[in-house]
């Protein structure tokens, strides 16, 4: 499923550049994650990089956007234009 940033966000700016899919952007008050672009880093890394770098642990699964690992991988491949190089 997609991830979401909760109200504990302190706008520290470390999550946005960590996202390989450019799914994170500054919202009106806090950073937001675009569920259409979030793949939880499937296809890129073993764990979501935004979660890894977040100093306040404000990134949670978004239950309104459930997706399987296979669906997340298919989305990552589509976002990469059909081919995906993994580290």
ABEGO torsion letter per residue (X at the ends): XBBBBBAABAGAGAAAAABAAGABBBBAABBBBBAAABAGGBGABABBAAAAABAAGABBBBAABBBBAAAAAAAAAAAAGGBBBBX
